């Protein structure tokens, strides 16, 4: 029997944090999310390019990090569920908050925004990763789909 060498990628799952759990910001309401997004968003392009990010949280609502998922165009960006949940799983997040901006400044969620949110919420339930909210951000404010009763 001949043995063939197979070239396969080695996959490593690691999570390293330099921040003590007690020093991580805690999320109690959507305004807390908005405040952190203001500190971590590129406001030079917020009215030009749509970006999609996720905020990763532990069970105590402490922020593990914010991950950029995609950058798109003026009218949209892709948010691949596999990439979103890969980031959540790798960081051992128990909960996530979806975040994206509308370059137009219009905070009303599109039907695509609502459908994606519901799809990710269902996927998160299977993985035991709660999708707590979806924040739509503009230069002048934000909208929380959870507070609007959409999710």
DOVOMAR-188994 format. One record per residue (C-alpha): residue in one letter; x, y, z. Coordinates in steps of 0.001 Angstrom, whole numbers, plus 524288, in hexadecimal, padded with zeros to 5 digits. Each point is the difference from the previous one (the first is absolute). Layout:
# DOVOMAR-188994
aXYZ/...
This chain:
# DOVOMAR-188994
x800008000080000/x8059680D0A7FBDD/x7FF1980B7580966/x7FD8780D587FA1E/x8043F80C67806A0/x7F47E808FF8016B/x8024580E7780158/x7F6038053580979/x7FF8B80C9180793/x802397FFB380E8B/x7F51C806EF80721/x802838066A80D03/x7F58E8055A808DB/x8056F80A1980938/x7FACB80B7980780/x809498091F806F8/x7FB8680BC28078F/x808AA80A198065B/x7F4968062780733/x7FB3C7FB4480D30/x7F1B57FBF77FFE8/x7FCD080A4B80A45/x805DA80AB97F771/x7F8057FCE37F3D9/x7F4A78092E7FCEB/x7F2C57FAB680401/x7F3EE801447F784/x7F348802D880717/x7F8608072D7F571/x800F8803DF7F1C1/x805CF80D3B8038B/x80BD47F8BF8058F/x801A37F9497F2D9/x7FE8E80CF67F8DB/x80A548066F80882/x809CE7F5067FD58/x7FD0D8003A7F174/x802B080EA47FFA9/x80D7A7FD2A80599/x802A97F4EC7F659/x7FA288046F7F316/x80709806EE7F4F7/x7F81A80C8B7FF26/x807E88049A7F450/x7F8807F6477F78C/x7F33F7FDDA80782/x7F848807C57F5DB/x807137F98F7F4A9/x802167F1698026A/x7F7247F642806E2/x807047F7A280A1E/x7FB187F46B807E5/x805CF7FCA780D41/x7FC737F76D80B69/x801D68029C80E60/x803AF7F3B280770/x7FB937FE6A80E10/x801AC7F63780AE4/x7F4C97FB5D808AC/x801B880BCB808F6/x7FE06809577F47C/x80E5B803C380055/x80586803907F2B0/x80A207F6677FB06/x80248807DD7F3AC/x7FA92806157F3AC/x802A57F9117F329/x7FEC1805CB7F27A/x7F8C37F6257F7B0/x7FF76807637F32F/x8013980CDA7F8BE/x7F75B8021E7F459/x7FB6780AFF7F77B/x7F76080BDA801E1/x7F3D87F7A27FF68/x8035F7F34A806CA/x8098A7F61B80550/x800157F150801C0/x7FECC7F9EA80D5B/x803877F1AE7FEB7/x7FA267F81880B36/x80B7C7F6847FFA2/x809A980B0E80248/x7F783805F280AAC/x7FE987F36380799/x80E2E7FC007FDB0/x8042580C87806F0/x7F6357FDC080AF1/x8042C7F1EA80200/x80E8A8030E7FF72/x7FE7C80A6580A83/x7F7287F73880843/x7F57780A7B7FF77/x7F3167FC9C80644/x7F8F380B697F9B1/x801B5808F97F467/x7FAB280D057FB86/x7FF4B8028B7F170/x803F780DA47FB90/x80047806ED7F2F3/x7FF0180DB67FAD6/x7F72D806167F5D4/x807F7809D97F811/x7F354806CD7FC0A/x7FD7A8039E80E2F/x7F2987F9797FF62/x7FEE47F76080C03/x7F42F7F8537FB67/x803A37F19A7FE8F/x7FE607FA317F27E/x7F8CE7F3377FE29/x80D677F9F87FD3A/x804CA8050680D51/x7F4427F9F2806C3/x8012E7F3137F8B3/x80E8C7FEE0802EF/x7FDC0802FD80E53/x7F5947F58B8013B/x808747F6227F8AF/x80B92802A6808FE/x7F7607FF8880C18/x7FB457F2737FBEC/x80DE17FB837FD13/x804918053980D0A/x7F5887F84480722/x805557F3807FA0C/x80DD7803918044D/x7FBC78052980D5F/x804D680DA27FC49/x7F59B80A3780296/x7FE2D80ADA7F611/x7FC0480AE080950/x7FE1980B4A7F69D/x802F6805D27F2CE/x8044280E2E80068/x7FF2C8088F7F3F0/x8094680B6C8011F/x800EB80D117F924/x807F880C2880262/x7F485805F88073C/x7FAB67F4B780808/x7FC187F1C480079/x7F4807F6BA7FFE9/x7FECD7F380807FB/x7F7FF7F5487F992/x7FDC87F9F980D7C/x7FAA780CBC80597/x7F74F8018A7F400/x7FA607F274802AA/x804B57FACF7F2EA/x807D07F4E180619/
